[in-house]
C-alpha cells in the first residue's frame, strides 16, 4: 500500500515538472516570434537588410519597375562627364533629400565610385514634360511616385521604399514637389543669365527714351518691363508654385501683344518721317542753313523713333525669352522668335531705305556759297568771305549727321538681332537636351542631406 502511494506521488512530481518545462518552453518560443501585422501605413518606409550579397541593391527605381520614370544610383565618375552647378534654396534641398534616405545603403562597386555622391536620372519624357508645361507638378505620374530598390540583376527587393502619395488627392508631398521644383529650376536657369543681361541693357535704354515716347506708350513699356523683372526675381528665388505659371504666361502674352502694337505705331511714325524727308526743301538761293537744320531734325526724329521701336521689340523679345524660362510650349516660343526676326529684318531694310534717301538727296543741299560766283568773290575779296572759312559744306554736315545716326541704329539693331538668334539657338539646344535623359548629380552630407546639386552633361552628346 505504501509503495503504491510513493509511486503515485512520484508520477505527480514528474507530471508537474513536465508541465513547468512545457510552459517555460512555450513562453520561450512565444518570445522568439512577433505577431504578424495585418496592415501597415502606405507611407511607411521598409528598412533594407543587406546580409545577403545577392539581394544587395545597386539602385533605387522611381515609379514602376518595368517602366521607371527615374532612378538613383551611386555616381561613378567618367572622363566625359561635364557639370553645371544648380543653385537650390534650402527648401528645395530638404525636399529633394527625402528621395535619398535609402541611398547610402546602395551597393558600392567600382574604383571610380565617389563617396556620398549620387546620380538622380529622369527619363526624357519627364524633362520634356516639365519644360513644356505638359507635366503639372508631376501629377500625371500615377498620383505620386515611389522608390523601389533593385539589385544588379534588376530583381525587385523592396516595394514601397520611400513611397510618396498625394495628400487628399490634391496636395503633393514635399519630396514630390521638390522633384518638380528642381526640374523647373533647371529649366529656368538655362535662360536666366540671358534674361538678366537683357534686363540691364533695356533698362539703360528706357531712361533715354522717356522724353521721346508718348506717355501712354512709355508707361506701357515701363510697366511690362517691371512685370518681367518680377517674374525674373521669382524664378531666381525659386519660391514659385505651378499655378502661378499660368498667370505668368497669360501676362507675357499680353506684354507681347502690347509691345507689338507700340512697334506698329512707331513704324507708322517712321514712314511719316520718310515721306517728310522726301518733300523737305534743300536748295536755297541765299542760305540753305534752315533747310540743313530741318533735315537734321528729321534724321534725329527718325533715329529716335527707330530707337524706340528697337526698345519695344527688345521688351517683346524679353517676354518671349522669359516664356522659355518657365514651363511652357517651346515650339510656340520658337515661332514667336522667328516672327520677331522677320519683323526686325523688314525694319532694317526700311532703315537702309531712309538713309539711302538722305544720301541721294544730300547733293541738293546747296546755296549761293556753292556757286561759282561765291568762289570768285572769295578769290577777289577774301575778307568778305572769311567768316565762312573752315566751315564744312552743308552736304558734308548732312552726310555726317546721317552716318552717325545710321551707325548708332545699326549697332543697336544688330545687338537685338543677335540676342534673338542666341535665344532661338538656346531654345533649340534645350529641346535637344529634353530628348535625352536628364541627370542630376547630388552630394550628401553625413546626415543624408543634399549639400550640392549639379546638372550633368555628357560631352559625347
C-alpha positions, 0 to 999 in steps of 0.5 A: 500500500505504501509503495503504491502511494510513493509511486503515485506521488512520484508520477505527480512530481514528474507530471508537474515538472513536465508541465513547468518545462512545457510552459517555460518552453512555450513562453520561450518560443512565444518570445522568439516570434512577433505577431504578424501585422495585418496592415501597415501605413502606405507611407511607411518606409521598409528598412533594407537588410543587406546580409545577403550579397545577392539581394544587395541593391545597386539602385533605387527605381522611381515609379514602376519597375518595368517602366521607371520614370527615374532612378538613383544610383551611386555616381561613378565618375567618367572622363566625359562627364561635364557639370553645371552647378544648380543653385537650390534654396534650402527648401528645395534641398530638404525636399529633394533629400527625402528621395535619398534616405535609402541611398547610402545603403546602395551597393558600392562597386567600382574604383571610380565610385565617389563617396556620398555622391549620387546620380538622380536620372529622369527619363526624357519624357519627364524633362520634356514634360516639365519644360513644356508645361505638359507635366503639372507638378508631376501629377500625371505620374500615377498620383505620386511616385515611389522608390523601389530598390533593385539589385544588379540583376534588376530583381525587385527587393523592396516595394514601397521604399520611400513611397510618396502619395498625394495628400487628399488627392490634391496636395503633393508631398514635399519630396514630390514637389521638390522633384518638380521644383528642381526640374523647373529650376533647371529649366529656368536657369538655362535662360536666366543669365540671358534674361538678366543681361537683357534686363540691364541693357533695356533698362539703360535704354528706357531712361533715354527714351522717356522724353521721346515716347508718348506717355501712354506708350512709355508707361506701357513699356515701363510697366511690362518691363517691371512685370518681367523683372518680377517674374525674373526675381521669382524664378531666381528665388525659386519660391514659385508654385505651378499655378502661378505659371499660368498667370505668368504666361497669360501676362507675357502674352499680353506684354507681347501683344502690347509691345507689338502694337507700340512697334506698329505705331512707331513704324507708322511714325517712321514712314511719316518721317520718310515721306517728310524727308522726301518733300523737305526743301534743300536748295536755297538761293541765299542760305540753305542753313534752315533747310540743313537744320530741318533735315537734321531734325528729321534724321534725329526724329527718325533715329529716335523713333527707330530707337524706340521701336528697337526698345519695344521689340527688345521688351517683346523679345524679353517676354518671349525669352522669359516664356522659355524660362518657365514651363511652357510650349517651346515650339510656340516660343520658337515661332514667336522668335522667328516672327520677331526676326522677320519683323526686325529684318523688314525694319532694317531694310526700311532703315537702309531705305531712309538713309539711302534717301538722305544720301541721294538727296544730300547733293541738293543741299546747296546755296549761293556759297556753292556757286561759282560766283561765291568762289570768285568773290572769295578769290577777289575779296577774301575778307568778305568771305572769311567768316565762312572759312573752315566751315564744312559744306552743308552736304558734308554736315548732312552726310555726317549727321546721317552716318552717325545716326545710321551707325548708332541704329545699326549697332543697336539693331544688330545687338537685338538681332543677335540676342534673338538668334542666341535665344532661338539657338538656346531654345533649340539646344534645350529641346535637344537636351529634353530628348535625352535623359536628364541627370542630376548629380547630388552630394550628401552630407553625413546626415543624408542631406543634399549639400550640392546639386549639379546638372550633368552633361555628357560631352559625347552628346 
